[in-house]
Each structure stands twice: as C-alpha cells, then as structure tokens.
Amino acid sequence: MVKSNYLIVKIINSKDSSMHTNINNMQTSKLDQEHHGVGSPIIKKTCYDNNGTLKIIDNGTSLEAYATLQIDS
C-alpha cells in the first residue's frame, strides 16, 4: 500500500505461541534454524537504510510486521 509518499508493507508469519517476542533479539522457533529467522534482520536493516520504521506485533500464534519506507514522489 502506498500512502503519502510511504510504502507500507504488512508481513504476517506464524510462530510458536509459547515463545515470547523480544523485538531486539528475535529468534526463530522453527527446527531448521539454519534456513529460518533471517527475515527480521533484513527487514529491520532495509527500514533503517531507507528512513523507514518497523513495527512488530505479537499476536500469540503469529507476528505482524509493518515496514514503512519513504519513497520518492
């Protein structure tokens, strides 16, 4: 979605409800940790590099991430 010169991307991913989310040190709950858990640092860096923001909401069995990136008009 584009709104007022910002691109807003909503990302939803499943998670184990027993895991508590630490936004600063997120880790995957999936067994194959070598191939999972790389998305959060990439999204965080992309937002930072593009004057954007990242908001993460823990919904128990899922995480919602809202990445907001400033775009040229």
Residue frames as qw, qx, qy, qz and C-alpha x, y, z in Angstrom:
[[0.000, 0.892, 0.452, 0.000, 0.00, 0.00, 0.00],
 [0.398, 0.210, -0.015, 0.893, 1.30, 3.49, -0.81],
 [0.240, -0.864, -0.443, 0.002, 0.17, 6.36, 1.40],
 [0.133, -0.988, 0.069, 0.043, 1.56, 9.93, 1.46],
 [0.397, 0.751, -0.516, 0.109, 4.91, 9.06, -0.15],
 [0.350, -0.438, 0.793, -0.236, 5.37, 5.99, 2.04],
 [0.665, 0.081, -0.687, -0.283, 5.27, 2.34, 1.06],
 [0.558, -0.368, 0.548, -0.503, 3.68, 0.26, 3.81],
 [0.579, 0.177, -0.776, -0.176, 4.34, -3.48, 3.75],
 [0.715, -0.371, 0.348, -0.480, 2.44, -5.83, 6.06],
 [0.474, 0.301, -0.827, -0.005, 4.09, -9.18, 6.78],
 [0.773, -0.368, 0.248, -0.454, 2.47, -11.97, 8.80],
 [0.481, 0.347, -0.803, 0.057, 4.37, -15.05, 9.93],
 [0.836, -0.417, -0.299, -0.192, 3.38, -17.96, 12.16],
 [0.143, 0.536, -0.673, 0.489, 5.14, -18.59, 15.46],
 [0.512, -0.247, -0.795, 0.212, 5.00, -20.84, 18.47],
 [0.349, -0.782, -0.212, -0.471, 2.61, -19.25, 20.98],
 [0.774, -0.558, -0.172, 0.246, 4.84, -20.31, 23.90],
 [0.604, 0.077, 0.013, 0.793, 7.70, -18.14, 22.60],
 [0.093, -0.892, -0.250, 0.365, 7.78, -14.56, 23.81],
 [0.580, 0.663, 0.145, 0.451, 8.92, -11.95, 21.32],
 [0.421, -0.671, 0.049, 0.608, 11.96, -9.83, 22.06],
 [0.517, 0.846, 0.125, -0.049, 11.95, -7.32, 19.20],
 [0.010, 0.883, -0.460, -0.095, 15.67, -6.53, 19.65],
 [0.120, -0.423, 0.895, 0.068, 16.77, -10.17, 19.59],
 [0.837, 0.174, 0.079, -0.513, 14.27, -12.17, 17.54],
 [0.128, -0.327, 0.925, 0.148, 14.92, -15.88, 17.02],
 [0.623, 0.028, -0.544, -0.561, 13.06, -18.47, 15.03],
 [0.667, -0.232, 0.566, -0.426, 11.06, -21.21, 16.76],
 [0.879, 0.359, -0.183, -0.253, 11.36, -23.47, 13.73],
 [0.898, -0.294, 0.278, 0.175, 13.51, -26.60, 13.94],
 [0.734, 0.342, 0.206, 0.549, 15.53, -25.80, 10.81],
 [0.233, -0.882, -0.095, 0.398, 17.17, -22.68, 12.25],
 [0.467, -0.230, 0.452, 0.724, 19.81, -22.56, 9.52],
 [0.135, 0.310, 0.633, 0.697, 17.17, -21.71, 6.91],
 [0.237, -0.792, -0.511, -0.236, 14.73, -19.69, 9.07],
 [0.470, -0.754, -0.230, 0.396, 14.93, -16.49, 11.09],
 [0.488, -0.044, 0.221, 0.843, 16.89, -14.39, 8.60],
 [0.108, 0.690, 0.516, 0.496, 13.96, -12.19, 7.53],
 [0.339, -0.881, -0.299, 0.141, 13.67, -9.96, 10.59],
 [0.475, -0.543, 0.167, 0.672, 17.23, -8.57, 10.48],
 [0.341, 0.210, 0.548, 0.734, 16.93, -7.97, 6.74],
 [0.063, -0.790, -0.524, -0.312, 13.63, -6.10, 7.11],
 [0.433, -0.812, -0.168, 0.354, 14.98, -4.07, 10.06],
 [0.469, -0.320, 0.317, 0.760, 18.10, -3.04, 8.10],
 [0.225, 0.442, 0.595, 0.632, 16.08, -2.18, 4.98],
 [0.190, -0.883, -0.421, -0.076, 13.80, 0.09, 7.01],
 [0.485, -0.702, 0.027, 0.521, 16.77, 1.76, 8.70],
 [0.461, -0.098, 0.457, 0.754, 18.59, 2.28, 5.39],
 [0.076, 0.449, 0.584, 0.672, 15.52, 3.87, 3.78],
 [0.131, -0.153, 0.251, -0.947, 14.38, 6.29, 6.52],
 [0.608, -0.300, -0.542, -0.497, 11.58, 3.92, 7.46],
 [0.454, -0.386, 0.564, -0.572, 10.12, 2.31, 10.53],
 [0.496, -0.018, -0.858, -0.134, 9.35, -1.23, 11.61],
 [0.547, -0.294, 0.379, -0.687, 6.50, -2.09, 13.96],
 [0.413, 0.048, -0.906, -0.081, 6.12, -5.69, 15.14],
 [0.633, -0.284, 0.210, -0.688, 3.03, -7.01, 16.91],
 [0.077, 0.116, -0.985, 0.101, 2.96, -10.39, 18.68],
 [0.661, -0.129, -0.150, -0.724, -0.50, -11.95, 18.25],
 [0.776, -0.261, 0.498, -0.286, 0.31, -15.15, 20.11],
 [0.817, 0.105, 0.543, 0.165, 0.44, -17.62, 17.21],
 [0.599, 0.592, 0.258, 0.474, 1.64, -15.07, 14.66],
 [0.330, -0.490, -0.005, 0.807, 3.76, -11.96, 14.28],
 [0.395, 0.839, 0.340, 0.155, 2.60, -8.97, 12.27],
 [0.473, -0.340, 0.130, 0.802, 5.28, -6.67, 10.95],
 [0.326, 0.901, 0.285, -0.006, 4.58, -3.30, 9.37],
 [0.560, -0.177, 0.222, 0.778, 7.52, -1.92, 7.41],
 [0.233, 0.929, 0.253, -0.140, 7.10, 1.71, 6.37],
 [0.611, -0.085, 0.298, 0.728, 9.54, 3.04, 3.77],
 [0.155, 0.772, 0.030, -0.615, 9.80, 6.58, 2.44],
 [0.633, 0.322, 0.555, 0.434, 9.57, 6.68, -1.36],
 [0.112, -0.212, 0.231, 0.943, 10.26, 9.41, -3.89],
 [0.453, 0.596, 0.485, -0.453, 7.20, 11.09, -5.32]]
